[in-house]
Amino acid sequence: MSPASSMALSKKPVVVFLADDDADDRAMFEEVIHEVDPTIQLTCAEDGKALLTMLQSGNYPLPHLIFLDLNMPNKNGKEC
């Protein structure tokens, strides 16, 4: 069974994290990702440091995908 079909069978939402310091880019990304699939669970962080804190906290489900802006304050996408 392919990963995509097993995910469809499990009915668990796809979890995506986005780290981007630009609020407009985060809003645009959210709009586009929900056009692709409205069931995607998107969590956003304002920089890489905040993203790492979220991941380490255990308060969020582990993401299937992480999108990182390469140019951010505190920790950029390359440093993550």
C-alpha positions in Angstrom: 0.0 0.0 0.0 1.4 3.4 -0.9 1.9 6.0 1.8 -0.8 8.3 0.3 -3.4 5.5 0.3 -2.5 4.4 3.9 -2.9 8.1 5.0 -6.2 8.3 3.3 -7.4 5.1 5.1 -6.2 6.4 8.5 -8.3 9.6 8.0 -5.8 11.5 10.1 -5.2 15.0 8.8 -1.9 15.9 7.1 0.0 18.1 9.5 2.1 20.9 8.0 4.3 23.4 9.8 5.4 26.7 8.2 8.1 29.0 9.5 8.1 32.4 7.9 8.6 35.8 9.4 6.4 37.6 6.8 2.7 37.6 8.0 1.5 38.2 4.4 3.4 35.1 3.1 2.0 33.0 6.0 -1.5 34.1 5.1 -1.0 33.4 1.4 0.5 30.0 2.1 -2.4 29.1 4.4 -4.9 30.1 1.7 -3.2 28.1 -1.0 -2.6 25.0 1.2 -6.3 24.9 2.2 -7.3 25.3 -1.5 -5.3 22.1 -2.2 -6.8 20.3 0.8 -9.0 21.9 3.4 -8.3 19.1 5.9 -4.6 19.9 6.1 -3.7 21.0 9.7 -1.4 24.0 9.3 0.7 25.4 12.1 2.7 28.5 11.6 5.7 30.0 13.4 7.3 33.4 13.0 10.9 32.1 12.8 13.0 29.0 13.1 13.5 29.4 16.9 9.8 29.5 17.5 9.3 26.5 15.2 11.9 24.5 17.2 10.3 25.5 20.5 6.9 24.3 19.2 8.4 20.9 18.0 10.2 20.4 21.3 7.2 21.3 23.5 5.2 18.2 22.7 2.0 20.3 22.5 1.7 19.9 18.7 1.4 16.8 16.5 4.6 15.9 14.6 4.4 17.4 11.1 4.4 15.4 7.9 6.0 18.4 6.1 7.9 21.5 7.3 8.3 24.5 5.0 11.0 26.9 6.0 11.7 30.5 4.9 15.5 30.7 4.3 15.8 34.3 5.5 14.3 34.8 9.0 15.5 36.5 12.2 16.7 34.4 15.2 17.1 31.1 13.3 16.7 30.9 9.6 15.6 27.9 7.5 19.2 26.7 7.0 19.9 26.8 10.7 16.9 24.7 11.5 
